[in-house]
Amino acid sequence: MIKVGVIFGGETVEHEVSIITAVQAMSFMDTKKYEVVPIYIDKKRNWWTGEALKEMTAYKNPETIKDVAKEVVLTKKDDKFVLMTKKGLFNKVVSHIDIAFPIVHGKGVEDGSLSGYLETIGIPYVGPSMLGASVGQDKVVQKQIMAASGVPVVEYTWFYDHEYQSDEEKIVKDIKKLGFPVIVKPARLGSSVGINVAKTIDELKEAIDEAIKYDQKIVVEAMVHNLKEVDCAVVGNYEHMECSLIGEMLTDNDFLTFEDKYIGSGESGAKKTPAKSGGAGKVQTSGFKIPADLDKKVEEDIYKYSKEAFRCLNLSGVTRFDFLVDEKNKKVYVNEPNTIPGCLAFFFYTAKGKKYPKLLDEMITTAIKDYKDGKKKVTSFDSNILSTYNGSKGSKAKM
């Protein structure tokens, strides 16, 4: 049986959303194939493991985590990836895992930090590489890459907080070229945290001040007219990709808020019922209408650009792409990828007939295959160039 270490939490404003997604995913994993080992990172970056962490009740009072779990570190020992106790005279192995499954959201974990650590110790893991994860978290860099690959993005400008503070007039002038209204975002956050629409100069300055609370890097985008916001997920890797059905998220706001996505929706709890049938192949879940009512060409463009964006951003696992559609002009724009989306976007595939356990199984299988393929590549050389150096300080260059 494969031991899967599900890693979640972290020092991020999306900490609680990560817990929800992870607990939900753990409850749907095929226990005939996988033994699930929960690995929780608290807001102080301490790592914990224990069976109790599979249940939402464990997180009602963060102070009691230490009573139901053991503090551990993940490392490699004797060719095994082990969870070892962190405190005490002798470090003891609590458990081992065969593969890591990061189910994290936001800065400090989803942004490549965690995947970089996993790559350093050499463990196979599910989801995007360090490069894909870091690009996927930065709304500016991802736009630059997608635009260079022919994937349409909205007009935008961006800046750092110190640039705005030192020359506010210039930044505002650049933003005005986009035309009001605009949408102001922290560049490296998710779940719609710190995002606001600005329709006037005063609102713009308030929105920038709010965004700067969360990030040093800010992106400002032109608003799409005749707007419909839809989402499409992609599961797989660079070699094989499968799109989900396209879903329209229903909201009365100018953009999809944190509350739209999580508060009172199907994404806000670890429920055993993944989706509700709406009849005739339609699913109504988490405020989404699946499939969305779209023009045929618009639908085809969304599928095409979903795959191309997945490819050019170096993604793997499952990613949900947010699209902005100008219904009148039948134009589509990729808004941003969610490289480890809330609920792992399972309901987009449930609507297509792929159940959640099957989606999780495919993600784990893909990660194992990628790991094995990577082991076939040359990653180091047997020769030791240091053997040619004399002395403990190495050789000095002559000037």
N, C-alpha and C positions, 0 to 999 in steps of 0.2 A: 504494500500500500504506500502511495506517495504522500509524504508529510509536507503539507503546504503551510508556510508561515504567512499569515495574513497580517500585514503591517498597516497601522492606521493611527490617526491622531496627529500630534505634532504641535509645535508652537506657531499657530496660524489662526487667523480670524475664521477660518473654515473648519476648525477643530471638531465642533459638534456634528457638522454635516458629514465629515469623514467617519465618525463613529457610527452614525446612522447607516451610511452606505456599507460599511464593513460588516456590521452585525447582520444586516440584511443578507449580504452576499454569503457570509459563513453559514447562515441557516439554509441556504439553497444548494450548497455544494454536495456533490454525490458522495455520500459517506461509504459507498462500496468501493470507490476508487481512491478517495482522498481522506487523510486524517488531518483535520484542521487544527492548527496551533495559532491562537490569537497572540499578536504582539502589539501592544498598545504603547504609543509614545505620548506621555502627558505634556502639559503646557510648559513644563520646565525641562523638557527634552529627556526625561528619564524613560527607560524602556521597561515594560512589565509583561509578564505572561501568566496565564492561569485559565482554567476552564470557565471560571465565573465571568471572564471577559467576553464570552460569547453572547451574553445577555445584556439588554439595555439597562436593567436594574442596577448593574454594577457601576454605572456612571452618574447616578442621581446625586451622589455626594463624592466629589473627587478625593476628599480626605480619607475615605475608607478603602480606596484602591489597594493600599498597602496591606489591608487585612485579608484580601481575597486573591492577591496575586504576588508574584515574586519579582523583584527588580533584577533585570538581567542585562547582559550585553550579547550582541550577536557577533560571533567570530568564527574563524576556521581553526580546527584542531584535529590532528590525525586524519586529514582528508575528509573531515565531516564539518558541516556547518552547524554550530552548536549555540544554544542559549545557555550562558553561564551566569551564576549568581555574581553580583557586583560587589557585595559586602561580605565581611567575615575574613577569618584567617586563611581559610582555604576556599578557593573558588570551585564550586561544584557545577557539573553539567546538569541542567534542569531538563533539557530536551534537545533534540536536534531536528533540523528541517532539511528537506531535499530541494525545495524551491521557494522563493519568496514571492508574495503576491501583494505589492503595495496598493492599498486602497486609500490614498491620501489626496487631500485637496489643498491647493494654495501654496503660498510662499514658504520656503524653508523645507518643504518635503516634495511636493509635486513638481517643483521647478528644476529638477535634476539633482538636487542635493542628496536625496535618498538613493536614487538610482546610481549616482556616482559612487556612493559608499558601497553599495551592493556589488558594483563592478570591481571595486578595489579588492574586496575579499574573494571575488570570483564565483559568487553564487548565481545560478540561473534565476531570472525573475521575470514576472509578467509585466507587460506594458512597455511604454516608450523607453528608448535609450536615454542616457544622460543628455545627449545633444537634442533629441526630439522633445524631451521633457522641458529642457530649459528654453528652447525656442517656443514651445507651446504655451509657456507661461508669460512670455513677453509679447504684448500686443503690438509693439512697434516692429520688432525683429521679424515676427511671423508675417506681418503685412509686407515687409520688404522682400522676404523670400517668396511669398505667394505671388506678388506682383511680378517679380522677375521670372516666375514660372508660368505666367499667363493666366493666373487665377484672379478673377476680379475682386477688388476691394474698394471700399468707399474712399472718397477724398478725406485726407486727414493731415494733421500736423502734430508734432510732439516736442517736448522740452523737459529739461530737468528742473527741479524745484529752485535750485540756486540761480538758474537763468531767469526764471520768472521774477524772483525776488530782486535780482540786480537790474533787470530791464523789462519791467512789466509792460510798458508801452509797446515795445517791439513784439512781444508775445501776443498781446491782445490784437495788434494790427494784423499779424499773420493769421490769427483765428478768424478775424472778421472777413477775410478773403473767402472762407468756406461758406459764409452766409448763415444767418440764424434761421432756425434753431440749430444748436450743436449739442453733442453729447460728450461729457467730460468723464474720463476714466483714469483710475490708477492703472499704470501699464502692466503691472505684474500681479494683480489679484484676480480672483474669480468670484463666482456666485453673486455677481452684481453688487458687491460691496464697494461703497465709496463712489458709485456712479450717479450722475445727475444730468438732467437736460437743462440747458440754458437758452433762454429766448431773448435775453437782453444783456447788456454789458454788466449790469449789477448782478444778475443771476450767474453770469459767467464767472465773475470774480469769486462769488460765494461757492460755486461748484469747484473751482480750482483749489480754493482754500480747503474744502472738504477732502478732495482727492489727495492733496499733499499730506494730510494726516496719515495716510496709509502707504504712500510710496514716494520715492524721490523722482520717479519718472512718470510723466503724465502724457496721455494721448487724448486729442480732441478730434472728433469725427463729425463730418457733415451728416445731417439727418436725411434719410431716404424718404422721398415723398411717396404717397399711395402705398404705404408700408404694410407688408405682412411679414411677420417673423416666423420662420419655420426652422426645423432641425432635422438633420439626417446623421445617423451614426454609421461608422465604418468599423468592421472587425477584421483582424487579420494581421498581415505584415507587408513588407515591400513586394513579396512574391505573389500573395493571394489576398484579395480584398473583397469583402461582401458588404454591400450597403443594406441598411435597414429600410423600412418604409419611412416616408417623410411625415413628420408631425407638426401641426400648428399649435403653438401654445397660446391659450386664450387669456387675455389680460385687458384691463381697462386703462392701464398706465401707458406712458409714452415709450417705455421699454420694459423688458422683463425684470422685475425687481427680485430681491432676495425673498420677499414674502410670496411672490408668485411661484417661485421655484420650490420653496420648502415649507412655509408655514401653512398648515392645514391641507397640504397636498399629500399625494401618495408617496412622496419622497421623504416625508417627515417621520416615518417609523418603519421598523423592520417587520413588515407584514408578510404573511404567508400567501396572500392572494395577490399575484403580481399585476393582473390587469383584468378589466371588466369588458366583456364583449358588448359591442354596441350594435351587433347584428350586421349581416352582409359583409363580414370581414373587417368591420370597423371596431376600433377600440377607443374608449374614452377613459383616460387615466391621468392622474396628476395634472389635470387642467389642460391636457393635450387632446387634440382631435387627430386621430390617426386612422387612415391616411389623410393628409391635408387635401383640400380641394384646390388643385392647381392646374394651370394651363399645361398641356402636354409638353411643349418645348421647355417651359420653365422647369418642369419635373426632370426632364432629360438633362438639362444644364446642371441642376443640383446634384444629380448622381455623378455626372462627369467631373464636376469641380470638387466633389467630396473625395473622390479617389485620387485626383491629382494633388489636392492639398495634403492628403494623408501621405502620399508618396514623397512630395518635395519637402515636407516638414520632418521626414525621418521618423514616422510614427509606427507604433505597434500596439497590439492589445485591442482595446476598443476606444474609439474617440467619437464624441458627438460634436458635429459642426453646426454652429449657429449661422443661419443665412438671413439676409435682409432682401426682401423681394419688392421691387417696384412693380406692382400689379398692372398699372396702366401701360407702362412701357415694356413690360415683360423682361425686365433686367434682374439679374440675381447677383448678390455680392456675398462673399464669405465674410462673416463678421469675425468669428474667432473659433479655434478648436478648444474643446474641453478634453484634454488628453487622458484624464481619469474622471469621467463624468459622474455626477450624482446618480446613485443607483446603477452605475455602470450602463446606463441607457438601456436596461433590459427590456423595458416595455415597448421600445421601438421594434425589438425583435420578436417579442411575444405576439405583437399584432401581425407579424409575418408568419407565425407558426413555430418559431424557435423558442423553446422554453428556457427559462433562466439557467437551470442546471446545465443544459447543453451549451449555452453561451459561455458559462464559466469554464466548462470542460475544454471548449475550443481555444480559449485564451491560454489556459495552462499548457495544452498540447503544443500550441504555436510557440510558446516560450521555450519549452523543452527542445523542440526542433531547432529553433534559432540558436540555442546554446550549443547544441551538438554540431551544427554547421559552423559556428564560430570557432569551435575547438579544432577544426580542420585547417584553419588559416594559420599562417606564420605570425606569431606574436612576440617572439624573442629569438636571439641567436645564442648558439653554444659558446662562441668565442668570447673571451673576456678581454676587452681593450685595456682594462686597468692593469693587466699583467705587464704592459710595456712601460708603465710609469715607474720612476725611481723615487724612493723616499716616501715618507708618510704624508708629505705636503703636496705631492704631485710635482709636475714639471712647471717651470716658470717660463713665460714667454719672454723672448728677448726684444727689447725696445730699440 
